[in-house]
Amino acid sequence: MKGHLRERPKGSGNWYAVLDVRDAATGKRKRKWHSLDASGKREAQIECATLIASIRSGTYLEPDKTTLEEFLERWLEHTKPNVAPRTHERYAEIVRRNLVPLVGRAILSRLKPAQIAEAYSRALSKGTGGKGPLSPQTVMHMHRVLKQALKQSVRWEMLHRNPADAIDAPKVERRQMQVYDVSQTVKLFEAVRGHRVFIPVVLAAMCGLRRGEIAALRWKHIDLDKASLSVVQSAEQTRAGVRYTEPKRGRTRNVALSADLVAELRAWRAEQGRELLRLGVRPGRDTLICTTAAGTGIQPNSLTHEWQKAIKGKELPRIRFHDLRHTHATHMLASGVHVKVASERLGHSEVGITLDLYSHVLPGMQEDAVAKIDAAFQDARRRT
């Protein structure tokens, strides 16, 4: 294996490695010209030596003019059958709105960690669409998508290594969780009673159900006599409409119901039945629990909009609908419910997620535990 340098034209600073290789099919010798990203002759010599070594070891990749934008579009098409439709929509949104405007023109085979780091810095300082800087959380999502895509480029032997591996995502400060205390939750129930969002609110705040799980819940999933419900489906909203899938991480679970919630559900089942009959629809076990006034299933996005309208003007802090789930978790842990039980009720894949999300409740729980232990010792001393 031989190779030498050429500067063409002379004095231009454009260096090329001229490599003598054998054609794998014919065995004849042929000459390869490889453009080098070198700022001087010394750097060019080092790059040329590296190329020769890669050819000898069998890791040499032919120069490719594929841009990062072209590769990412190919990757989106490849990954489409392997992820949920909503996930693919989110990937495409991040790629086309954020990554392509910043670094899409870069040649994939020449993509360097420094280019990626510079793109992230620009996103944080200026943004991509003229709407101002992007948040660290958005840039973190950009990094995750790009890293996953470039990992596939290595598998396809388009790159030797993943340049995104050398970059750290920006640090995201955890936003302080907003929840209602018990008195505020009671006030909330009375404020939205009579509104169509009442039952979804109660299911979120008293059972910790996710928005999609509430939208997919049917009467056949609830046993009011045994005071329990089963989470077996979740509604996922995409541009093509709502599709019903397995719950998050494919974990089904049973959730016990309080006596008050059972009473509310019995009353709603009767009221909903009368509504549907007036519309000419026969209610049954397969009927969705949360429906619109027209008798159709409620969409997850519509549930969020209804929540925002229902809470507007009320003497309560403005929180997200998903924060009602956090509210239920906080109430459980603050009341001394074992974290394992809380984790199973919330549908977390492991207890560590529950502990991490609701660590703000733990200090008070520890104080209560210490007080109980101290009381036990005091009682033991008095008895002895």
LOPA-597887 format. One record per residue (C-alpha): residue in three letters; x, y, z. Coordinates in Angstrom, 1 decimal. Last residue first. Layout:
N
+-----+--------+--------+--------+
| res |      x |      y |      z |
+-----+--------+--------+--------+
| ALA |      X |      Y |      Z |
...
+-----+--------+--------+--------+
END
This chain:
384
+-----+--------+--------+--------+
| res |      x |      y |      z |
+-----+--------+--------+--------+
| THR |  -39.4 |   -1.2 |   81.2 |
| ARG |  -42.8 |    0.0 |   80.0 |
| ARG |  -41.8 |    3.7 |   80.0 |
| ARG |  -38.6 |    2.9 |   78.0 |
| ALA |  -40.5 |    0.9 |   75.4 |
| ASP |  -43.0 |    3.8 |   74.9 |
| GLN |  -40.2 |    6.3 |   74.5 |
| PHE |  -38.5 |    3.9 |   72.0 |
| ALA |  -41.7 |    3.6 |   69.9 |
| ALA |  -42.2 |    7.4 |   70.0 |
| ASP |  -38.7 |    7.9 |   68.7 |
| ILE |  -39.5 |    5.5 |   65.8 |
| LYS |  -42.7 |    7.3 |   65.0 |
| ALA |  -41.0 |   10.7 |   65.1 |
| VAL |  -38.2 |    9.4 |   62.9 |
| ALA |  -40.7 |    8.1 |   60.3 |
| ASP |  -42.6 |   11.5 |   60.3 |
| GLU |  -39.3 |   13.3 |   59.7 |
| GLN |  -38.5 |   10.9 |   56.9 |
| MET |  -41.9 |   11.4 |   55.3 |
| GLY |  -41.5 |   15.2 |   55.4 |
| PRO |  -38.1 |   14.9 |   53.7 |
| LEU |  -39.5 |   12.4 |   51.2 |
| VAL |  -42.2 |   14.6 |   49.5 |
| HIS |  -39.7 |   16.5 |   47.4 |
| SER |  -38.2 |   13.2 |   46.2 |
| TYR |  -41.4 |   12.7 |   44.1 |
| LEU |  -39.9 |   12.1 |   40.6 |
| ASP |  -36.8 |   10.3 |   41.7 |
| LEU |  -38.5 |    8.0 |   44.2 |
| THR |  -41.2 |    7.2 |   41.7 |
| ILE |  -38.7 |    6.4 |   39.0 |
| GLY |  -36.6 |    4.3 |   41.4 |
| VAL |  -39.7 |    2.2 |   42.2 |
| GLU |  -39.6 |    0.6 |   38.7 |
| SER |  -41.7 |    0.5 |   35.5 |
| HIS |  -44.0 |    3.2 |   36.9 |
| GLY |  -47.8 |    2.4 |   36.5 |
| LEU |  -49.0 |    5.0 |   39.0 |
| ARG |  -50.6 |    2.4 |   41.3 |
| GLU |  -47.6 |    0.2 |   41.1 |
| SER |  -45.3 |    3.1 |   42.1 |
| ALA |  -47.6 |    4.1 |   44.9 |
| VAL |  -47.6 |    0.6 |   46.3 |
| LYS |  -43.8 |    0.4 |   46.2 |
| VAL |  -43.6 |    3.9 |   47.8 |
| HIS |  -45.5 |    2.7 |   50.8 |
| VAL |  -48.5 |    5.0 |   51.5 |
| GLY |  -47.6 |    7.4 |   54.3 |
| SER |  -50.1 |   10.1 |   53.7 |
| ALA |  -47.4 |   12.3 |   52.1 |
| LEU |  -46.6 |    9.5 |   49.7 |
| MET |  -50.2 |    9.1 |   48.5 |
| HIS |  -51.0 |   12.8 |   48.4 |
| THR |  -47.9 |   13.5 |   46.3 |
| ALA |  -48.8 |   10.7 |   43.8 |
| HIS |  -52.3 |   12.1 |   43.4 |
| THR |  -51.0 |   15.6 |   42.8 |
| HIS |  -48.5 |   14.3 |   40.3 |
| ARG |  -51.4 |   12.8 |   38.3 |
| LEU |  -53.2 |   16.1 |   38.6 |
| ASP |  -50.0 |   17.7 |   37.2 |
| HIS |  -50.8 |   16.0 |   33.9 |
| PHE |  -53.7 |   18.5 |   33.5 |
| ARG |  -51.2 |   21.3 |   33.7 |
| ILE |  -51.4 |   23.8 |   36.6 |
| ARG |  -53.0 |   27.2 |   37.1 |
| PRO |  -53.2 |   27.9 |   40.8 |
| LEU |  -56.8 |   27.9 |   42.1 |
| GLU |  -59.4 |   30.7 |   42.5 |
| LYS |  -61.1 |   29.7 |   39.3 |
| GLY |  -61.1 |   32.1 |   36.4 |
| LYS |  -59.8 |   29.5 |   33.9 |
| ILE |  -59.9 |   26.0 |   35.4 |
| ALA |  -62.6 |   24.7 |   33.1 |
| LYS |  -61.2 |   26.3 |   29.9 |
| GLN |  -57.7 |   24.8 |   30.5 |
| TRP |  -59.1 |   21.4 |   31.3 |
| GLU |  -61.2 |   21.4 |   28.1 |
| HIS |  -58.1 |   22.2 |   26.1 |
| THR |  -56.2 |   19.4 |   27.7 |
| LEU |  -59.0 |   16.9 |   27.1 |
| SER |  -59.2 |   18.1 |   23.5 |
| ASN |  -55.5 |   17.1 |   23.1 |
| PRO |  -56.2 |   13.6 |   24.4 |
| GLN |  -59.3 |   13.2 |   22.1 |
| ILE |  -62.7 |   12.5 |   23.7 |
| GLY |  -64.6 |    9.5 |   22.4 |
| THR |  -67.8 |   10.4 |   20.5 |
| GLY |  -71.2 |   10.8 |   22.1 |
| ALA |  -71.9 |   14.2 |   20.6 |
| ALA |  -71.6 |   15.9 |   24.0 |
| THR |  -68.1 |   14.4 |   24.0 |
| THR |  -67.2 |   11.2 |   25.7 |
| CYS |  -65.1 |   10.0 |   28.7 |
| ILE |  -66.2 |    6.5 |   29.8 |
| LEU |  -65.8 |    4.9 |   26.4 |
| THR |  -68.6 |    2.5 |   25.6 |
| ASP |  -67.4 |   -1.2 |   25.2 |
| ARG |  -69.6 |   -2.3 |   28.1 |
| GLY |  -72.7 |   -0.8 |   26.6 |
| PRO |  -74.6 |    2.4 |   25.7 |
| ARG |  -77.1 |    2.3 |   22.9 |
| VAL |  -76.7 |    5.3 |   20.7 |
| GLY |  -79.8 |    7.2 |   19.4 |
| LEU |  -78.6 |   10.6 |   20.5 |
| ARG |  -81.2 |   10.7 |   23.3 |
| LEU |  -80.0 |    7.2 |   24.3 |
| LEU |  -76.4 |    8.5 |   24.5 |
| GLU |  -77.3 |   11.3 |   26.9 |
| ARG |  -79.4 |    8.9 |   29.1 |
| GLY |  -76.6 |    6.5 |   29.4 |
| GLN |  -74.1 |    9.3 |   30.2 |
| GLU |  -76.3 |   10.3 |   33.2 |
| ALA |  -76.5 |    6.8 |   34.5 |
| ARG |  -72.8 |    6.1 |   34.0 |
| TRP |  -72.0 |    9.5 |   35.6 |
| ALA |  -73.9 |    8.6 |   38.8 |
| ARG |  -72.2 |    5.2 |   39.1 |
| LEU |  -68.8 |    6.9 |   38.4 |
| GLU |  -69.3 |    9.5 |   41.2 |
| ALA |  -70.4 |    6.8 |   43.7 |
| VAL |  -67.3 |    4.7 |   42.8 |
| LEU |  -65.1 |    7.7 |   43.3 |
| ASP |  -66.5 |    8.4 |   46.7 |
| ALA |  -66.0 |    4.7 |   47.7 |
| SER |  -62.4 |    4.9 |   46.7 |
| LEU |  -61.2 |    3.0 |   43.6 |
| ALA |  -58.3 |    0.4 |   43.4 |
| VAL |  -56.1 |    0.5 |   40.4 |
| ASN |  -55.2 |   -2.6 |   38.3 |
| ARG |  -52.3 |   -2.5 |   35.9 |
| THR |  -51.2 |   -3.0 |   32.3 |
| ARG |  -47.6 |   -2.3 |   31.5 |
| GLY |  -46.8 |   -2.0 |   27.8 |
| ARG |  -44.1 |    0.6 |   28.4 |
| LYS |  -46.9 |    3.3 |   28.5 |
| PRO |  -50.3 |    1.7 |   28.1 |
| GLU |  -51.0 |   -0.6 |   25.0 |
| THR |  -52.4 |    1.2 |   22.0 |
| TYR |  -55.6 |    2.9 |   20.9 |
| ARG |  -55.2 |    5.2 |   17.9 |
| VAL |  -56.5 |    8.8 |   17.6 |
| GLY |  -56.3 |   10.7 |   14.3 |
| ALA |  -54.0 |   10.8 |   11.3 |
| ARG |  -52.0 |   13.7 |   12.7 |
| THR |  -51.5 |   11.6 |   15.8 |
| GLN |  -53.2 |   11.3 |   19.2 |
| GLU |  -52.4 |    8.2 |   21.3 |
| ALA |  -55.2 |    6.8 |   23.5 |
| SER |  -54.0 |    4.3 |   26.1 |
| GLN |  -55.2 |    0.8 |   26.8 |
| VAL |  -55.2 |   -1.8 |   29.5 |
| VAL |  -55.6 |    0.2 |   32.7 |
| SER |  -57.9 |   -1.9 |   34.8 |
| LEU |  -60.4 |   -0.5 |   37.3 |
| SER |  -61.3 |   -1.4 |   40.8 |
| ALA |  -64.2 |   -0.9 |   43.3 |
| LYS |  -65.2 |   -4.6 |   43.4 |
| ASP |  -68.9 |   -3.7 |   42.6 |
| LEU |  -67.8 |   -0.9 |   40.4 |
| ASP |  -65.7 |   -3.2 |   38.1 |
| ILE |  -64.2 |   -0.9 |   35.5 |
| HIS |  -62.4 |   -1.9 |   32.3 |
| LYS |  -65.7 |   -2.9 |   30.6 |
| TRP |  -66.9 |    0.7 |   31.1 |
| ARG |  -64.1 |    1.9 |   28.8 |
| LEU |  -60.9 |    3.9 |   29.5 |
| ALA |  -59.1 |    5.1 |   26.4 |
| ALA |  -59.3 |    8.9 |   27.1 |
| ILE |  -58.3 |    8.3 |   30.7 |
| GLU |  -55.3 |    6.3 |   29.7 |
| GLY |  -54.2 |    9.0 |   27.3 |
| ARG |  -54.3 |   11.6 |   30.0 |
| ARG |  -52.4 |    9.6 |   32.5 |
| LEU |  -54.2 |    8.0 |   35.5 |
| GLY |  -53.2 |    9.0 |   39.0 |
| CYS |  -56.2 |    7.4 |   40.6 |
| MET |  -57.7 |   10.3 |   42.6 |
| ALA |  -56.4 |   13.3 |   40.8 |
| ALA |  -56.4 |   11.9 |   37.3 |
| LEU |  -59.7 |   10.0 |   37.6 |
| VAL |  -61.4 |   12.9 |   39.3 |
| VAL |  -60.2 |   15.3 |   36.6 |
| PRO |  -61.4 |   13.0 |   33.8 |
| ILE |  -64.8 |   12.7 |   35.5 |
| PHE |  -65.2 |   16.5 |   35.9 |
| VAL |  -64.0 |   17.5 |   32.3 |
| ARG |  -67.6 |   17.5 |   31.1 |
| HIS |  -68.4 |   20.3 |   33.6 |
| GLY |  -71.1 |   19.6 |   36.2 |
| ARG |  -68.5 |   19.6 |   38.9 |
| VAL |  -65.6 |   21.7 |   37.9 |
| ALA |  -65.3 |   24.0 |   40.9 |
| GLU |  -66.5 |   21.4 |   43.4 |
| PHE |  -63.8 |   19.0 |   42.4 |
| LEU |  -61.2 |   21.8 |   42.4 |
| LYS |  -62.1 |   22.9 |   45.9 |
| VAL |  -61.5 |   19.3 |   47.1 |
| THR |  -58.1 |   19.3 |   45.3 |
| GLN |  -57.3 |   22.7 |   46.9 |
| SER |  -58.0 |   21.2 |   50.4 |
| VAL |  -55.8 |   18.2 |   49.6 |
| ASP |  -52.9 |   20.1 |   48.3 |
| TYR |  -52.7 |   20.8 |   44.6 |
| VAL |  -49.5 |   20.2 |   42.6 |
| GLN |  -46.8 |   22.1 |   40.8 |
| MET |  -43.5 |   20.3 |   40.3 |
| GLN |  -40.4 |   22.6 |   40.2 |
| ARG |  -38.8 |   22.3 |   36.8 |
| ARG |  -35.7 |   20.2 |   36.7 |
| GLU |  -32.8 |   22.0 |   35.3 |
| VAL |  -31.7 |   20.6 |   32.0 |
| LYS |  -28.0 |   20.3 |   31.4 |
| PRO |  -27.1 |   20.6 |   27.8 |
| ALA |  -26.4 |   17.3 |   26.0 |
| ASP |  -22.8 |   16.1 |   26.1 |
| ILE |  -20.9 |   15.6 |   22.9 |
| ALA |  -18.3 |   12.9 |   22.1 |
| ASP |  -21.0 |   10.3 |   21.4 |
| ALA |  -22.4 |   12.7 |   18.8 |
| PRO |  -19.5 |   11.9 |   16.5 |
| ASN |  -20.6 |    8.3 |   16.1 |
| ARG |  -17.8 |    6.2 |   14.9 |
| HIS |  -16.5 |    4.7 |   11.6 |
| LEU |  -19.3 |    6.3 |    9.5 |
| MET |  -21.4 |    5.2 |    6.6 |
| GLU |  -21.0 |    1.6 |    7.7 |
| TRP |  -24.7 |    1.0 |    7.9 |
| ARG |  -24.3 |    0.2 |   11.6 |
| VAL |  -22.3 |    3.5 |   12.0 |
| SER |  -25.1 |    5.4 |   10.2 |
| GLN |  -27.6 |    3.8 |   12.7 |
| LYS |  -25.7 |    5.3 |   15.6 |
| LEU |  -25.9 |    8.6 |   13.8 |
| ALA |  -29.7 |    8.5 |   14.0 |
| GLN |  -29.7 |    7.7 |   17.7 |
| LYS |  -27.2 |   10.5 |   18.5 |
| LEU |  -29.2 |   12.9 |   16.4 |
| VAL |  -32.5 |   12.1 |   18.1 |
| ARG |  -31.0 |   12.3 |   21.6 |
| HIS |  -29.2 |   15.5 |   20.8 |
| MET |  -32.3 |   17.2 |   19.5 |
| HIS |  -34.2 |   16.1 |   22.6 |
| MET |  -31.4 |   17.7 |   24.8 |
| VAL |  -31.7 |   20.8 |   22.6 |
| THR |  -35.5 |   21.0 |   23.4 |
| GLN |  -34.7 |   20.6 |   27.1 |
| PRO |  -32.1 |   23.3 |   27.0 |
| SER |  -34.8 |   25.7 |   25.7 |
| LEU |  -34.5 |   27.0 |   22.2 |
| PRO |  -33.5 |   30.6 |   21.6 |
| GLY |  -35.8 |   33.0 |   19.7 |
| LYS |  -38.6 |   32.6 |   17.2 |
| GLY |  -36.5 |   33.1 |   14.1 |
| GLY |  -36.8 |   29.5 |   13.1 |
| THR |  -33.6 |   27.9 |   14.4 |
| GLY |  -32.8 |   29.3 |   17.9 |
| LYS |  -30.4 |   32.1 |   18.6 |
| SER |  -28.5 |   31.4 |   21.8 |
| LEU |  -29.5 |   27.8 |   22.7 |
| ALA |  -29.8 |   26.7 |   19.1 |
| ARG |  -26.5 |   28.4 |   18.2 |
| SER |  -24.8 |   26.5 |   21.0 |
| TYR |  -26.3 |   23.2 |   19.9 |
| ALA |  -25.0 |   23.8 |   16.3 |
| GLU |  -21.5 |   24.6 |   17.6 |
| ALA |  -21.4 |   21.4 |   19.6 |
| ILE |  -22.5 |   19.4 |   16.5 |
| GLN |  -19.8 |   21.1 |   14.4 |
| ALA |  -17.2 |   20.4 |   17.0 |
| PRO |  -18.2 |   16.7 |   17.2 |
| LYS |  -17.2 |   16.4 |   13.5 |
| LEU |  -19.2 |   15.5 |   10.4 |
| ARG |  -17.0 |   14.7 |    7.5 |
| SER |  -18.7 |   11.5 |    6.3 |
| LEU |  -22.1 |   13.2 |    6.8 |
| ILE |  -21.3 |   16.3 |    4.7 |
| ALA |  -22.8 |   19.2 |    6.6 |
| ARG |  -25.8 |   20.9 |    5.0 |
| GLY |  -28.2 |   19.7 |    7.7 |
| VAL |  -26.3 |   21.4 |   10.5 |
| LEU |  -28.5 |   24.2 |   11.9 |
| PRO |  -31.6 |   24.3 |    9.6 |
| VAL |  -31.6 |   20.4 |    9.5 |
| LEU |  -31.4 |   19.9 |   13.2 |
| ASN |  -34.3 |   22.1 |   14.5 |
| ARG |  -37.4 |   22.1 |   12.4 |
| ARG |  -36.8 |   19.2 |   10.1 |
| VAL |  -35.1 |   16.7 |   12.5 |
| ILE |  -37.1 |   17.7 |   15.6 |
| GLU |  -40.4 |   17.5 |   13.8 |
| ALA |  -39.5 |   14.2 |   12.1 |
| TYR |  -38.6 |   12.6 |   15.4 |
| ARG |  -41.9 |   13.9 |   17.0 |
| GLU |  -43.9 |   12.5 |   14.1 |
| HIS |  -42.1 |    9.2 |   14.5 |
| THR |  -42.9 |    9.1 |   18.2 |
| ARG |  -46.6 |    9.8 |   17.5 |
| PRO |  -46.7 |    7.0 |   14.9 |
| ALA |  -45.2 |    4.5 |   17.4 |
| VAL |  -41.7 |    3.2 |   16.5 |
| ASN |  -40.2 |    0.5 |   14.3 |
| PRO |  -42.1 |    1.0 |   11.0 |
| LYS |  -40.9 |    4.7 |   10.8 |
| THR |  -37.3 |    4.0 |   11.6 |
| HIS |  -36.1 |    3.5 |    8.1 |
| GLU |  -38.0 |    6.4 |    6.6 |
| LEU |  -36.7 |    8.7 |    9.3 |
| TRP |  -33.1 |    7.4 |    8.7 |
| ARG |  -33.4 |    8.2 |    5.0 |
| GLU |  -34.5 |   11.7 |    5.8 |
| LEU |  -31.6 |   12.0 |    8.3 |
| PHE |  -29.1 |   10.9 |    5.7 |
| GLU |  -30.2 |   13.5 |    3.2 |
| GLU |  -30.1 |   16.2 |    5.9 |
| LEU |  -26.6 |   15.1 |    7.0 |
| THR |  -25.4 |   15.4 |    3.5 |
| THR |  -24.3 |   12.5 |    1.4 |
| LYS |  -21.1 |   13.4 |   -0.5 |
| ASP |  -19.4 |   10.1 |    0.3 |
| PRO |  -15.7 |    9.4 |    0.3 |
| GLU |  -15.2 |    5.6 |    0.3 |
| LEU |  -14.8 |    4.2 |    3.8 |
| TYR |  -11.6 |    2.5 |    5.0 |
| THR |  -12.0 |    0.1 |    7.9 |
| GLY |  -10.2 |   -2.9 |    6.2 |
| SER |   -7.1 |   -2.7 |    8.4 |
| ARG |   -4.8 |   -1.9 |    5.4 |
| ILE |   -7.2 |    0.7 |    4.1 |
| SER |   -7.5 |    2.3 |    7.6 |
| ALA |   -3.7 |    2.4 |    7.9 |
| ILE |   -3.3 |    4.2 |    4.5 |
| LEU |   -6.0 |    6.7 |    5.6 |
| THR |   -4.3 |    7.4 |    8.9 |
| ALA |   -1.0 |    8.0 |    7.1 |
| CYS |   -2.7 |   10.5 |    4.7 |
| GLU |   -4.3 |   12.3 |    7.7 |
| ILE |   -0.8 |   12.6 |    9.4 |
| GLN |    0.8 |   13.9 |    6.2 |
| ALA |   -2.1 |   16.4 |    5.7 |
| GLU |   -1.6 |   17.7 |    9.3 |
| ARG |    2.1 |   18.3 |    8.5 |
| LYS |    1.3 |   20.0 |    5.2 |
| GLY |   -1.1 |   22.5 |    6.6 |
| SER |   -4.7 |   23.2 |    7.5 |
| ALA |   -5.9 |   19.7 |    6.8 |
| ASP |   -9.4 |   18.6 |    5.8 |
| LEU |   -8.1 |   16.1 |    3.2 |
| SER |   -9.6 |   15.3 |   -0.2 |
| HIS |   -9.0 |   11.6 |   -1.2 |
| TRP |   -7.8 |   10.8 |   -4.7 |
| LYS |   -7.7 |    7.1 |   -5.4 |
| ARG |   -5.3 |    5.4 |   -7.9 |
| LYS |   -5.8 |    1.9 |   -9.4 |
| ARG |   -3.9 |   -1.3 |   -9.3 |
| LYS |   -5.6 |   -4.3 |  -11.0 |
| GLY |   -7.0 |   -7.2 |   -8.9 |
| THR |  -10.1 |   -7.2 |  -11.1 |
| ALA |  -12.9 |   -7.3 |   -8.5 |
| ALA |  -11.2 |   -6.0 |   -5.4 |
| ASP |   -9.4 |   -3.2 |   -7.3 |
| ARG |   -6.0 |   -2.8 |   -5.9 |
| VAL |   -4.9 |    0.4 |   -4.2 |
| ASP |   -2.5 |    3.3 |   -4.8 |
| LEU |   -3.6 |    6.3 |   -2.7 |
| VAL |   -3.2 |   10.0 |   -3.6 |
| ALA |   -4.0 |   12.0 |   -0.4 |
| TYR |   -5.2 |   15.5 |   -1.3 |
| TRP |   -4.3 |   18.9 |    0.1 |
| ASN |   -6.0 |   22.2 |   -0.7 |
| GLY |   -3.6 |   24.8 |    0.8 |
| SER |   -3.8 |   26.8 |   -2.5 |
| GLY |    0.0 |   27.1 |   -3.0 |
| LYS |    0.1 |   24.6 |   -5.7 |
| PRO |   -3.3 |   23.9 |   -7.2 |
| ARG |   -3.7 |   21.2 |   -6.0 |
| GLU |   -1.4 |   20.1 |   -3.2 |
| ARG |   -0.6 |   16.5 |   -3.6 |
| LEU |    0.4 |   14.0 |   -0.9 |
| HIS |    1.6 |   10.4 |   -1.3 |
| GLY |    0.3 |    6.9 |   -0.9 |
| LYS |    1.5 |    3.3 |   -1.1 |
| MET |    0.0 |    0.0 |    0.0 |
+-----+--------+--------+--------+
END
